Amino acid sequence: MARTRRDFIKLSSLSATAIGLGLVACNSKERFILTEVPDSERIKVGLIGVGNRGKSILKALEFVPEIKVEALCDTLEFQMDTAKQYIANPVETFTDFEALLALKTIDAVIIATPLHEHFRVVMASFEADKHILCEKTLAYSIDECKEIKKRGDQSNKVFQVSYQYQLHPIFNAIKNIINEGYCGTITRIDCYWDRHSNWRRKLPDESLERQINWRMYKEYSGGLVAELGSHLLNMVDNLLGTHPIKVVGTGGIDYWKDGRETFDNVNVLFDYPNGVKVGFHSQLSNSYEGYQMKIYGDKATIICHGMKSAEIIPEGKKVDEKWKDNVDSVTGASIKIIDNDKKRKIYPTKNEHLIYPTDNDNFNVTWHLYKNFAAAIKQKEPLLLGLKDGYQSAISVHLANDAIRNEKIVRWLPDYNI
């Protein structure tokens, strides 16, 4: 039975957490209430690509009443049949995205197709005069990314790329801490996204192998760097305020001997301005490191554990007086001493203007992304995570894959700066 919008009303008590290192703590509790928006004021959206990611998007949109999904498109009709359970209203379905784009009632499109399809869907969406939210990575190649960037710069429509982890409360806190100078000069960042998994989806039919497990094949996918590393590289670019200048890397198909074409392990080193070295490491044979970011400065180190928690560890045994004033007296955060290192927990910095729908921050950031997309279309808020973000991170991804596949040093060229 189809659910009504009333079924989607959620109440979630949220306590704003204390904010570490000089940020003001808040103890108020507020409830998220899904308000009704008149249909005439809602943004009518078509979702192109309703696989696993597409369904996750639909779950988040249940909490965004400003957006109404009116059309779905996927080459696999059974995917759309499953996706309909997340939509309260009747929807049109298509197997041809151009037919969806021809709908005059659709204001915007969300593109969640496999990577190799991004370019032609994005360019057709420009021609159809739609607002666009595109999943990362922006496009399959550097040339495609450059064409999208040039075309997007000429458009008056909203273009957003889904690097939602930049909106995460833990990331906000880390960025504030770095900007306040607690880490000193950043010299190195190590990023990990390790899993013990073959990274495959279950198949309802063996003939659908390449369509469903497209991440395994170079014809469709940028592999681990594009699908996992892209998020981390986007956050690094944001923290450092720039892009890499050269890249080296290695990788291989060394564990999963199952016919895949994309690597099951990669290790990439990016050289950023001012000598900052950034590593991205990913493997599918061991999950110990999980999803982590380690940021090394000459005054302190930050370790972020999968956007679930983070800590800052000062260099040496003496804690700066500045830390004592801002952490202990303002937030009451404790000092945990392990092996003579004085570690301090980093508290998430939630957006004070938002009431989040759930207690799951990883879900909330996707919700926040779509709330901002809707608000930007209505010109009520500045756009976050626009085309520039998506373009720059995509170039880094493609440079990394070029370096790995061709075993060479690859440089950021001047004509990428468009």
TORTIGU-538089 format. One line per 3 residues: for each residue x, y, z of N, C-alpha, C. Coordinates in pm, whole numbers. Layout:
TORTIGU-538089
X,Y,Z,X,Y,Z,X,Y,Z  ...
END
This chain:
TORTIGU-538089
85,-119,0,0,0,0,89,124,0  55,222,-84,133,346,-90,116,425,39  225,484,84,219,563,206,182,707,175
117,772,268,84,914,254,194,996,317  193,1126,289,294,1213,349,281,1215,500  160,1192,551,143,1189,695,224,1077,757
240,967,681,320,855,731,466,894,749  507,1000,680,647,1037,683,680,1138,793  579,1182,868,606,1279,974,688,1211,1083
800,1268,1112,891,1211,1211,919,1313,1319  920,1265,1441,960,1350,1553,1087,1291,1611  1188,1372,1621,1315,1322,1671,1375,1423,1765
1391,1385,1891,1452,1476,1987,1602,1481,1963  1650,1602,1945,1792,1620,1917,1851,1716,2020  1954,1676,2082,2024,1769,2171,2147,1819,2100
2159,1949,2088,2278,2005,2025,2396,1977,2117  2499,1914,2062,2611,1872,2145,2703,1988,2179  2776,1971,2287,2876,2071,2322,2980,2076,2213
3028,2195,2184,3123,2213,2076,3261,2236,2136  3358,2156,2091,3492,2164,2149,3575,2276,2091  3679,2308,2162,3782,2401,2117,3729,2538,2078
3666,2604,2174,3631,2744,2155,3497,2769,2091  3420,2666,2059,3290,2686,1999,3183,2676,2106  3078,2756,2094,2979,2767,2200,2895,2640,2210
2874,2592,2330,2791,2474,2352,2645,2513,2359  2557,2418,2324,2413,2443,2327,2344,2321,2384  2252,2340,2478,2187,2227,2544,2038,2218,2514
1988,2301,2421,1845,2301,2394,1804,2177,2315  1678,2136,2331,1624,2024,2256,1510,2074,2167  1515,2035,2041,1409,2073,1949,1369,1951,1869
1244,1951,1822,1193,1838,1746,1180,1874,1600  1217,1780,1515,1196,1796,1372,1052,1760,1340  982,1849,1273,845,1823,1230,837,1845,1080
788,1747,1010,776,1757,865,654,1843,832  678,1962,787,570,2055,757,516,2032,616  393,2070,596,332,2059,464,368,2182,380
398,2159,253,426,2267,159,321,2257,48  253,2367,14,153,2362,-93,214,2305,-221  137,2223,-289,189,2156,-409,238,2257,-513
172,2369,-521,211,2470,-620,347,2530,-591  394,2517,-466,523,2574,-428,634,2471,-426  600,2345,-448,701,2240,-441,779,2232,-572
905,2194,-562,992,2177,-678,969,2037,-733  930,2028,-858,899,1900,-920,1028,1841,-979  1060,1720,-936,1190,1660,-965,1174,1526,-1035
1267,1499,-1126,1281,1366,-1184,1411,1304,-1138  1406,1180,-1094,1526,1107,-1049,1569,1012,-1160  1690,1030,-1208,1744,947,-1316,1850,856,-1256
1817,727,-1247,1903,629,-1181,1848,596,-1044  1787,478,-1029,1724,443,-901,1778,311,-848  1909,295,-858,1975,181,-793,1989,207,-645
2093,151,-583,2109,165,-438,2118,311,-395  2200,390,-466,2213,530,-429,2082,606,-454  2017,576,-565,1891,642,-594,1788,619,-486
1782,498,-433,1686,469,-326,1724,541,-197  1854,554,-170,1897,632,-52,1854,777,-65  1863,829,-185,1819,967,-210,1670,981,-182
1592,885,-229,1447,891,-207,1413,887,-58  1489,810,19,1466,804,163,1489,941,226  1596,1009,183,1623,1143,236,1516,1243,194
1466,1229,72,1366,1323,21,1231,1309,92  1210,1198,161,1088,1186,242,1081,1297,347  1196,1353,383,1204,1456,486,1225,1595,427
1207,1608,296,1226,1738,229,1095,1772,157  998,1831,226,867,1855,164,871,1957,51  980,2035,42,991,2133,-66,1010,2066,-203
1048,1938,-201,1074,1865,-326,970,1755,-343  917,1744,-464,822,1639,-498,876,1560,-617  900,1432,-597,948,1346,-705,828,1305,-790
830,1344,-917,717,1315,-1006,752,1215,-1116  882,1185,-1132,920,1093,-1239,1047,1018,-1201  1054,893,-1246,1170,808,-1225,1218,756,-1360
1349,737,-1371,1404,677,-1492,1514,579,-1456  1507,461,-1514,1613,362,-1500,1598,263,-1614  1709,208,-1658,1702,108,-1765,1649,-25,-1714
1649,-43,-1581,1598,-166,-1520,1464,-135,-1453  1357,-184,-1509,1224,-147,-1460,1198,-197,-1318  1257,-311,-1280,1232,-362,-1145,1290,-268,-1039
1394,-192,-1075,1448,-94,-980,1344,14,-951  1272,56,-1054,1171,159,-1034,1053,105,-954  1017,-20,-976,908,-80,-899,940,-78,-750
1066,-109,-716,1107,-107,-576,1111,36,-522  1157,128,-605,1174,267,-560,1041,336,-529  934,294,-592,805,361,-573,757,358,-429
804,261,-351,757,251,-212,802,370,-127  902,444,-175,951,560,-100,884,690,-143  787,682,-233,723,802,-287,573,795,-257
521,899,-195,381,898,-152,284,921,-267  327,996,-368,239,1034,-478,263,946,-600  168,941,-694,191,868,-819,308,929,-897
385,845,-966,498,894,-1045,494,832,-1184  547,906,-1280,568,851,-1413,702,780,-1416  713,674,-1494,838,599,-1504,883,592,-1649
1015,596,-1667,1074,596,-1801,1199,508,-1802  1227,448,-1916,1355,382,-1935,1448,466,-2023  1398,577,-2075,1474,669,-2159,1478,805,-2088
1596,849,-2047,1604,974,-1969,1562,1095,-2050  1577,1091,-2182,1537,1206,-2264,1386,1225,-2261  1312,1116,-2247,1166,1127,-2235,1129,1194,-2103
1202,1162,-1998,1177,1229,-1870,1210,1378,-1881  1322,1410,-1944,1362,1550,-1956,1264,1631,-2040  1189,1565,-2125,1092,1635,-2209,968,1680,-2132
951,1631,-2009,836,1670,-1929,847,1818,-1890  750,1897,-1929,752,2041,-1899,725,2067,-1751  665,1969,-1684,631,1988,-1542,751,1970,-1450
859,1914,-1501,977,1886,-1418,1067,2009,-1412  1096,2054,-1290,1183,2171,-1271,1331,2133,-1261  1357,2015,-1204,1495,1978,-1172,1513,1828,-1187
1639,1788,-1205,1670,1645,-1212,1780,1612,-1113  1772,1492,-1059,1877,1436,-976,1936,1319,-1055  2067,1323,-1076,2134,1224,-1161,2214,1129,-1073
2169,1004,-1068,2234,901,-985,2263,777,-1070  2304,800,-1192,2337,691,-1284,2480,644,-1261  2521,532,-1322,2663,498,-1323,2745,612,-1384
2872,619,-1344,2957,733,-1379,2964,759,-1529  2976,655,-1610,2996,676,-1754,2877,743,-1821  2761,744,-1753,2641,807,-1810,2627,954,-1770
2704,1001,-1673,2684,1136,-1620,2688,1242,-1729  2788,1235,-1815,2810,1344,-1911,2690,1365,-2001  2643,1259,-2065,2534,1280,-2161,2403,1317,-2093
2382,1267,-1971,2260,1305,-1899,2268,1451,-1853  2385,1492,-1802,2402,1631,-1760,2385,1726,-1877  2450,1698,-1989,2443,1789,-2103,2301,1798,-2158
2230,1686,-2160,2091,1688,-2205,2003,1766,-2107  2037,1759,-1978,1961,1832,-1877,1981,1983,-1891  2103,2024,-1927,2126,2165,-1958,2036,2209,-2073
2034,2128,-2179,1954,2162,-2297,1805,2169,-2263  1762,2086,-2168,1621,2085,-2128,1590,2195,-2027  1692,2274,-1989,1675,2389,-1900,1628,2347,-1761
1691,2242,-1707,1656,2193,-1574,1764,2233,-1472  1724,2250,-1348,1820,2254,-1239,1876,2113,-1223  2002,2103,-1178,2069,1972,-1177,2137,1947,-1043
2114,1829,-988,2196,1778,-879,2255,1647,-927  2388,1643,-939,2458,1527,-994,2537,1457,-886  2525,1326,-881,2609,1248,-791,2756,1264,-829
2843,1248,-730,2985,1245,-763,3016,1110,-828  3125,1095,-899,3217,1195,-948,3151,1265,-1067  3190,1388,-1096,3117,1470,-1192,3101,1401,-1328
3209,1348,-1383,3202,1284,-1515,3315,1183,-1529  3310,1107,-1637,3398,991,-1657,3541,1030,-1696  3560,1147,-1756,3693,1186,-1803,3717,1335,-1778
3842,1376,-1789,3876,1518,-1772,3809,1602,-1881  3812,1555,-2005,3750,1632,-2113,3600,1651,-2089  3533,1546,-2041,3390,1559,-2011,3367,1659,-1898
3452,1653,-1796,3440,1747,-1684,3456,1891,-1731  3553,1914,-1819,3577,2049,-1869,3457,2101,-1948  3397,2014,-2029,3280,2056,-2107,3162,2090,-2016
3142,2007,-1913,3033,2035,-1819,3057,2167,-1747  3181,2190,-1704,3214,2314,-1632,3187,2436,-1720  3231,2431,-1845,3210,2544,-1935,3062,2568,-1960
2988,2460,-1981,2844,2474,-2008,2771,2522,-1882  2810,2470,-1767,2746,2510,-1643,2769,2656,-1609  2887,2706,-1641,2918,2847,-1614,2833,2941,-1697
2776,2890,-1807,2691,2973,-1893,2543,2963,-1854  2512,2872,-1763,2372,2847,-1728,2329,2930,-1607  2202,2966,-1604,2148,3037,-1487,2074,2941,-1394
2088,2812,-1419,2022,2712,-1335,2116,2666,-1223  2057,2614,-1116,2135,2562,-1004,2200,2430,-1046  2329,2416,-1014,2401,2291,-1039,2475,2255,-911
2437,2143,-852,2497,2098,-728,2556,1959,-747  2666,1931,-675,2730,1800,-680,2728,1742,-538  2698,1614,-527,2667,1556,-395,2793,1517,-316
2865,1618,-273,2975,1597,-178,2925,1633,-39  2826,1559,7,2754,1596,129,2837,1585,255  2950,1511,252,3029,1498,375,3090,1631,418
3101,1726,326,3144,1860,366,3047,1925,463  2923,1877,465,2820,1933,553,2814,1862,687  2900,1763,707,2894,1682,828,2939,1762,951
2867,1751,1062,2905,1825,1183,3048,1798,1230  3097,1675,1215,3236,1646,1254,3332,1722,1163  3304,1724,1033,3392,1796,940,3389,1945,969
3271,1999,1000,3261,2141,1035,3351,2174,1153  3349,2088,1254,3431,2112,1373,3579,2106,1340  3619,2006,1261,3759,1992,1222,3807,2115,1145
3725,2161,1053,3764,2278,974,3779,2401,1063  3687,2420,1158,3698,2533,1250,3826,2526,1332  3858,2406,1380,3977,2386,1462,4104,2420,1383
4110,2373,1260,4227,2402,1176,4237,2551,1147  4123,2614,1116,4124,2757,1086,4163,2841,1207  4135,2790,1328,4174,2860,1450,4322,2842,1483
4390,2755,1409,4534,2741,1426,4578,2639,1528  4488,2555,1578,4526,2460,1682,4625,2355,1632  4620,2324,1503,4712,2223,1448,4842,2285,1396
4847,2417,1391,4964,2482,1334,4965,2468,1183  5083,2448,1127,5098,2431,983,5070,2287,945  4974,2266,856,4942,2131,809,5050,2086,711
5106,1968,736,5213,1916,650,5173,1789,577  5073,1717,631,5039,1588,571,4897,1549,611  4826,1485,518,4693,1429,546,4689,1289,487
4647,1192,566,4628,1055,516,4480,1020,521  4429,972,410,4287,935,399,4276,785,370  4184,720,438,4163,577,421,4015,549,396
3991,453,309,3856,397,298,3873,249,265  3887,170,370,3914,27,356,3790,-55,389  3772,-163,315,3662,-255,338,3712,-398,321
3642,-491,384,3666,-633,353,3541,-683,283  3540,-664,153,3420,-690,74,3460,-702,-72  3385,-782,-147,3414,-789,-291,3350,-673,-367
3269,-591,-296,3211,-468,-353,3107,-498,-460  3055,-618,-459,2957,-657,-560,2814,-649,-506  2720,-624,-596,2577,-629,-564,2522,-766,-603
2419,-808,-533,2353,-934,-569,2279,-917,-701  2283,-1022,-782,2221,-1017,-914,2091,-1096,-917  1983,-1034,-964,1860,-1111,-985,1870,-1201,-1108
1965,-1166,-1196,1985,-1242,-1319,2130,-1220,-1363  2200,-1328,-1397,2342,-1318,-1434,2365,-1228,-1554  2265,-1215,-1639,2281,-1131,-1758,2293,-982,-1724
2262,-946,-1599,2267,-806,-1557,2398,-770,-1488  2497,-858,-1495,2624,-838,-1425,2684,-700,-1451  2700,-662,-1575,2769,-536,-1604,2682,-414,-1573
2551,-430,-1578,2464,-317,-1545,2459,-291,-1395  2456,-396,-1316,2444,-379,-1171,2580,-365,-1104  2676,-442,-1150,2812,-434,-1093,2904,-351,-1183
2853,-240,-1229,2928,-154,-1321,3057,-101,-1258  3063,-93,-1124,3185,-44,-1059,3305,-134,-1084  3282,-256,-1127,3390,-352,-1151,3459,-332,-1285
3403,-248,-1372,3447,-245,-1511,3492,-105,-1553  3611,-99,-1613,3672,30,-1649,3589,108,-1750  3510,38,-1829,3426,104,-1929,3324,197,-1865
3287,167,-1740,3180,241,-1674,3224,319,-1550  3337,282,-1491,3369,326,-1355,3511,379,-1342  3530,466,-1244,3663,512,-1205,3716,437,-1085
3648,329,-1046,3698,243,-939,3699,308,-802  3790,261,-718,3795,302,-578,3819,452,-562  3902,510,-648,3931,653,-633,3806,736,-662
3732,700,-767,3613,777,-804,3498,754,-708  3479,629,-666,3361,596,-587,3379,624,-438  3501,610,-386,3526,630,-244,3619,750,-219
3731,751,-287,3830,857,-264,3780,996,-298  3686,1004,-391,3637,1134,-435,3584,1218,-320  3510,1156,-227,3458,1229,-111,3572,1286,-26
3671,1202,1,3782,1244,87,3865,1353,20  3890,1339,-110,3967,1441,-181,3892,1574,-182  3761,1568,-192,3682,1691,-188,3697,1761,-53
3697,1683,55,3714,1743,188,3854,1800,206  3954,1730,153,4092,1780,163,4106,1912,88  4052,1918,-34,4058,2043,-110,3994,2157,-32
3883,2127,35,3814,2228,113,3897,2273,232  3960,2179,301,4044,2213,417,4165,2297,377  4227,2260,265,4350,2328,223,4324,2449,134
4202,2459,82,4167,2573,-1,4232,2573,-137  4270,2456,-186,4337,2448,-315,4329,2305,-367  4393,2280,-481,4393,2148,-543,4536,2096,-553
4555,1965,-578,4691,1912,-590,4761,1963,-715  4895,1958,-712,4972,2000,-828,5034,1881,-902  5051,1768,-833,5096,1647,-902,5058,1524,-821
5058,1409,-890,5007,1285,-830,5092,1167,-875  5118,1074,-783,5174,944,-817,5088,838,-749  5092,715,-800,5009,614,-736,5037,474,-788
4983,379,-715,4993,239,-755,4866,167,-712  4841,54,-773,4723,-25,-740,4727,-156,-815  4629,-240,-790,4627,-368,-860,4501,-448,-830
4486,-556,-904,4382,-655,-876,4456,-773,-816  4473,-769,-685,4564,-862,-617,4495,-958,-521  4368,-935,-492,4298,-1019,-396,4174,-1084,-456
4089,-1003,-518,3964,-1054,-576,3987,-1091,-722  4020,-1216,-746,4045,-1265,-882,3913,-1318,-940  3823,-1225,-969,3688,-1265,-1008,3643,-1205,-1141
3739,-1159,-1221,3704,-1104,-1351,3685,-954,-1352  3700,-889,-1238,3685,-744,-1234,3798,-676,-1310  3773,-552,-1350,3873,-474,-1423,3924,-354,-1343
3848,-309,-1244,3894,-199,-1159,3969,-256,-1039  4065,-180,-989,4157,-230,-887,4086,-260,-755  4136,-361,-683,4084,-390,-549,4170,-326,-440
4275,-254,-480,4354,-176,-386,4423,-62,-460  4427,54,-398,4498,169,-456,4569,245,-344  4684,300,-378,4758,388,-287,4808,506,-370
4762,625,-335,4789,743,-415,4849,852,-327  4948,923,-379,5010,1035,-308,4994,1162,-391  4929,1261,-331,4906,1390,-396,5001,1493,-334
5061,1573,-419,5148,1682,-374,5069,1812,-390  5040,1879,-278,4967,2005,-278,5064,2122,-264  5020,2244,-292,5107,2360,-272,5160,2366,-128
5274,2431,-112,5341,2448,17,5391,2316,75  5409,2217,-13,5470,2092,30,5380,1998,106  5250,2024,111,5158,1935,183,5140,1806,104
5160,1694,171,5144,1563,108,5013,1500,156  4936,1449,61,4806,1387,93,4803,1247,34  4776,1149,119,4767,1011,73,4623,963,73
4586,886,-29,4458,815,-27,4488,667,-42  4435,588,52,4460,445,56,4327,371,66  4308,273,-20,4184,196,-16,4212,53,-58
4154,-41,16,4167,-182,-19,4036,-253,14  4014,-364,-53,3892,-443,-34,3921,-577,33  4037,-588,97,4074,-715,160,4096,-704,311
4081,-583,366,4101,-563,509,4030,-434,549  3950,-439,654,3869,-323,692,3919,-254,819  4040,-287,864,4086,-236,993,4085,-83,999
4142,-17,900,4147,130,903,4010,191,878  3923,118,807,3789,169,780,3793,300,703  3708,393,746,3698,524,682,3758,626,778
3876,677,745,3947,766,836,4015,879,761  4036,987,835,4120,1096,787,4213,1136,902  4343,1139,874,4442,1179,974,4513,1304,923
4504,1409,1003,4557,1539,963,4672,1575,1055  4790,1594,997,4911,1617,1075,4957,1763,1061  4967,1832,1176,5022,1966,1179,5144,1970,1268
5215,2083,1268,5335,2089,1352,5302,2118,1498  5173,2144,1529,5131,2162,1668,5042,2050,1720  4970,1984,1629,4878,1879,1674,4836,1792,1556
4781,1675,1590,4727,1581,1493,4578,1563,1518  4499,1558,1412,4357,1526,1422,4334,1390,1358  4262,1305,1429,4223,1175,1374,4071,1170,1371
4016,1154,1252,3871,1147,1234,3834,1002,1201  3751,943,1285,3714,802,1271,3580,791,1200  3584,784,1069,3465,755,991,3348,848,1012
3372,975,1039,3266,1072,1063,3178,1033,1183  3230,945,1268,3157,909,1389,3214,979,1511  3346,997,1511,3411,1066,1622,3546,1117,1573
3603,1208,1649,3734,1262,1614,3803,1309,1740  3936,1313,1734,4014,1359,1848,4132,1439,1799  4181,1526,1886,4299,1606,1854,4406,1576,1958
4528,1555,1911,4639,1514,1996,4752,1615,1979  4789,1687,2085,4894,1788,2071,5032,1724,2054  5120,1796,1988,5260,1754,1980,5325,1774,2117
5404,1678,2160,5471,1690,2289,5376,1659,2403  5427,1673,2524,5350,1633,2642,5278,1749,2709  5311,1872,2670,5251,1987,2734,5135,2040,2652
5020,2058,2715,4902,2110,2647,4905,2262,2653  4885,2325,2538,4882,2471,2529,4773,2528,2620  4803,2639,2688,4704,2702,2777,4577,2740,2702
4592,2775,2574,4477,2812,2492,4375,2699,2487  4424,2575,2481,4335,2460,2478,4258,2448,2609  4329,2469,2719,4264,2455,2850,4149,2554,2864
4174,2678,2827,4071,2781,2840,3949,2747,2755  3972,2709,2630,3861,2692,2538,3791,2558,2548  3863,2457,2593,3799,2326,2600,3739,2302,2737
3819,2314,2841,3771,2276,2973,3665,2371,3027  3689,2502,3018,3597,2595,3081,3469,2615,3000  3477,2602,2868,3360,2628,2785,3274,2504,2768
3337,2391,2739,3259,2272,2706,3265,2164,2812  3361,2171,2902,3374,2066,3001,3431,1937,2945  3490,1942,2826,3545,1821,2766,3660,1769,2850
3670,1637,2860,3773,1577,2944,3901,1555,2865  4012,1541,2939,4141,1505,2879,4164,1358,2908  4186,1283,2803,4211,1141,2818,4359,1116,2790
4432,1067,2889,4576,1049,2874,4604,902,2843  4666,878,2728,4703,743,2686,4848,746,2641  4933,668,2706,5074,660,2667,5139,798,2658
5108,881,2756,5165,1015,2766,5119,1111,2656  5027,1068,2571,4967,1161,2474,4838,1214,2534  4816,1343,2525,4695,1403,2581,4595,1425,2469
4493,1341,2465,4395,1346,2357,4270,1421,2402  4213,1495,2311,4088,1564,2340,3986,1528,2233  3867,1498,2278,3758,1466,2186,3715,1592,2113
3684,1578,1984,3630,1688,1905,3479,1670,1897  3406,1773,1935,3261,1764,1936,3203,1815,1804  3101,1748,1751,3041,1791,1624,2986,1933,1632
3001,2007,1524,2946,2141,1515,2824,2137,1424  2706,2129,1483,2584,2124,1403,2546,2264,1357  2481,2271,1243,2433,2398,1190,2323,2451,1282
2349,2567,1342,2255,2619,1443,2121,2661,1383  2114,2674,1250,1989,2715,1186,1904,2596,1143  1954,2474,1165,1882,2355,1120,1832,2272,1238
1716,2213,1221,1670,2107,1311,1679,1979,1230  1767,1890,1268,1794,1771,1189,1683,1667,1208  1654,1588,1104,1541,1495,1112,1568,1369,1193
1694,1327,1206,1725,1202,1276,1848,1222,1364  1885,1118,1436,2008,1120,1515,2127,1064,1436  2105,1029,1311,2209,972,1226,2267,1082,1139
2387,1129,1174,2446,1241,1101,2478,1207,956  2511,1080,928,2539,1042,790,2414,1052,703  2297,1024,761,2171,1045,690,2140,1195,681
2163,1265,791,2128,1406,797,2201,1490,693  2325,1454,661,2399,1537,566,2342,1524,425  2291,1405,390,2224,1391,260,2096,1473,259
2022,1467,368,1901,1550,382,1936,1699,370  2042,1742,437,2085,1882,433,2118,1924,290  2184,1835,216,2219,1864,76,2095,1898,-5
1991,1816,9,1870,1837,-71,1787,1956,-21  1791,1981,110,1727,2103,161,1793,2226,99  1925,2224,90,1996,2338,32,1969,2350,-117
1963,2237,-187,1932,2237,-330,1798,2306,-354  1698,2268,-275,1565,2328,-290,1568,2477,-257  1636,2513,-149,1642,2653,-107,1715,2739,-210
1820,2682,-271,1894,2758,-373,1809,2780,-497  1730,2681,-535,1641,2697,-650,1539,2807,-623  1489,2812,-499,1392,2915,-461,1459,3048,-424
1594,3051,-436,1674,3170,-406,1656,3217,-262  1644,3119,-172,1631,3150,-30,1764,3131,44  1857,3058,-16,1988,3033,45,2094,3030,-63
2219,3064,-29,2328,3044,-124,2349,2894,-147  2389,2858,-267,2414,2718,-300,2541,2669,-233  2534,2554,-170,2652,2485,-119,2693,2376,-217
2823,2350,-226,2873,2237,-305,2831,2247,-452  2869,2356,-513,2832,2380,-651,2926,2314,-751  2916,2358,-875,2990,2296,-985,3141,2308,-966
3188,2418,-910,3332,2434,-890,3386,2323,-799  3314,2294,-689,3354,2185,-599,3362,2053,-675  3256,2024,-749,3249,1896,-819,3355,1883,-927
3380,1992,-998,3478,1990,-1106,3619,1966,-1052  3659,2042,-952,3795,2032,-901,3825,1893,-846  3732,1837,-770,3754,1704,-713,3757,1597,-821
3676,1614,-925,3676,1517,-1035,3810,1516,-1108  3868,1633,-1129,3999,1638,-1195,4102,1562,-1111  4100,1580,-980,4192,1507,-892,4175,1357,-905
4051,1312,-913,4022,1168,-930,4085,1116,-1059  4065,1188,-1167,4115,1140,-1296,4267,1146,-1305  4328,1245,-1242,4474,1248,-1237,4527,1127,-1161
4460,1093,-1051,4503,977,-971,4492,848,-1052  4381,829,-1119,4365,706,-1198,4464,699,-1313  4494,813,-1373,4595,817,-1479,4732,777,-1423
4766,830,-1306,4895,798,-1244,4906,649,-1210  4798,592,-1158,4799,450,-1120,4808,361,-1244  4722,386,-1340,4713,297,-1456,4838,303,-1543
4899,421,-1552,5013,439,-1642,5147,449,-1570  5145,432,-1438,5267,427,-1357,5358,546,-1386  5302,665,-1367,5379,786,-1396,5336,899,-1304
5418,1004,-1299,5380,1127,-1228,5288,1207,-1320  5174,1248,-1267,5077,1325,-1345,5059,1461,-1279  5059,1566,-1360,5054,1702,-1307,4921,1771,-1341
4882,1862,-1253,4766,1948,-1278,4808,2052,-1381  4743,2053,-1496,4781,2143,-1605,4707,2276,-1595  4767,2383,-1647,4702,2515,-1640,4563,2519,-1703
4541,2440,-1810,4410,2449,-1876,4299,2377,-1799  4333,2317,-1684,4228,2264,-1597,4164,2375,-1514  4230,2489,-1506,4181,2600,-1423,4079,2683,-1501
3959,2630,-1514,3856,2702,-1589,3737,2731,-1498
END
